[in-house]
Amino acid sequence: MKYITLSNGVKMPMLGYGVYQVTKDECERCVLDALNIGYRLIDTAQSYFNEEEVGNAIVKSGIPRDEFFLTSKVWIDHYGYEECKKSVEISMQKLKTDYIDLMLLHQPFGDYYGAWRALEELYESGKLRAIGISNFYPDRMVDIASFSRICPMVNQIEIHPHLQQIEAKKWNEKYKLQLEAWAPFGEGRGGIFELPELKKIAEKHNRTTAQIILRWHLQRGIVVIPKSTHAERMKENFDVFDFELTKEEMSTIALLDKDESAFFSHYDPKIAEWFVSMIAERRKQQDCTKEKKNW
Ligand SMILES: NC(=O)c1ccc[n+]([C@@H]2O[C@H](COP(=O)([O-])OP(=O)(O)OC[C@H]3O[C@@H](n4cnc5c(N)ncnc54)[C@H](OP(=O)(O)O)[C@@H]3O)[C@@H](O)[C@H]2O)c1
């Protein structure tokens, strides 16, 4: 495993296992498979509803806690100082740990400044070893990096061959934030695994296109957290440290950039409204559950 050193001196594995869209039923088994293969960075979030299963797998594995790098993310529903603080304590309980290696603010909407102040305090008290942001595009990143007491150490954003984030990379490097790619394969959208340019490079190295994509990220200095529910693919995705892409191959992949999200843009006001409606919907559901319990 290769490690990078964050701006605060903490070492972070460059390859991890992400559990977005891994169901509660499958999550414990998947994380145990990933740990057996050798993954030590696990990326979850409050909004994935599987922190508890991640925690169960870690306890069951018997691997010492200090060998793991656990990442979670505060959901916007829990923004604001008090709510964020409480929610991190709950995340720790679910993950069965008394510290989290990296806690991120999941989205740049709502009272993220209040939430950031809570993360700063938890960081200073030693409950969080590093703190960061996610989906903060350069304008929001410069804002929070400039107006906070503690500059975020990591920014987790969508990055894959069709969205290479050239500008964002420059800005994050300027402010010394480590970039971490979510959806390093773009979830397979846009036929990414079948791109002839990638297939050709893969054949030359006797590797798969998935491995070529991960290797390309790593050689750009970007942390990756691919997700798979299949142990075979987890193994394949982990096996990317014993070959190297040439300069020419890196340049060929650079030409695949469309500078386009495979999902949606955080600059789109309709997307901001979608996040707001998601929160309203969740609150309604919580109220219904509370009402039912009172019957
Ligand atoms: N911060 C954020 O807002 C945010 C957003 C999205 C994701 N994330 C994080 O980033 C992680 C990764 O992103 P993601 O899960 O959205 O997408 P991804 O890792 O780009 O792609 C996952 C998809 O690729 C398939 N796959 C994995 N390895 C493969 C291989 N070797 N060959 C062929 N197909 C393969 C998986 O299928 P199978 O599972 O069927 O194998 C799954 O459909 C997430 O799990 C989460 O931790 C963060």
The ligand as a Gaussian input file, in Angstrom:
#p B3LYP/6-31G(d) Opt

LIG

0 1
 N      -18.599000      12.272000      -1.360000
 C      -19.564000      11.949000      -2.175000
 O      -20.488000      12.726000      -2.436000
 C      -19.545000      10.598000      -2.813000
 C      -20.411000      10.307000      -3.878000
 C      -20.352000       9.037000      -4.457000
 C      -19.435000       8.106000      -3.989000
 N      -18.613000       8.408000      -2.928000
 C      -17.628000       7.417000      -2.401000
 O      -16.840000       6.919000      -3.474000
 C      -16.953000       5.495000      -3.529000
 C      -16.825000       5.008000      -4.948000
 O      -17.773000       5.626000      -5.797000
 P      -19.016000       4.880000      -6.450000
 O      -19.343000       3.692000      -5.642000
 O      -20.104000       5.854000      -6.645000
 O      -18.515000       4.481000      -7.910000
 P      -17.261000       3.724000      -8.553000
 O      -16.369000       3.176000      -7.513000
 O      -16.719000       4.620000      -9.605000
 O      -17.975000       2.549000      -9.327000
 C      -18.632000       1.505000      -8.692000
 C      -19.258000       0.636000      -9.805000
 O      -18.216000       0.021000     -10.574000
 C      -18.361000      -1.397000     -10.537000
 N      -17.010000      -1.956000     -10.434000
 C      -16.157000      -1.859000      -9.393000
 N      -14.986000      -2.443000      -9.673000
 C      -15.087000      -2.924000     -10.941000
 C      -14.214000      -3.626000     -11.786000
 N      -12.990000      -3.954000     -11.396000
 N      -14.671000      -3.973000     -13.022000
 C      -15.900000      -3.656000     -13.426000
 N      -16.791000      -2.978000     -12.660000
 C      -16.380000      -2.609000     -11.421000
 C      -19.212000      -1.690000      -9.321000
 O      -19.997000      -2.818000      -9.535000
 P      -20.161000      -4.021000      -8.445000
 O      -20.363000      -3.402000      -7.096000
 O      -21.367000      -4.762000      -8.950000
 O      -18.905000      -4.833000      -8.547000
 C      -20.107000      -0.446000      -9.244000
 O      -21.196000      -0.597000     -10.133000
 C      -18.323000       5.247000      -2.907000
 O      -18.517000       3.906000      -2.520000
 C      -18.310000       6.232000      -1.749000
 O      -17.548000       5.718000      -0.677000
 C      -18.665000       9.631000      -2.345000

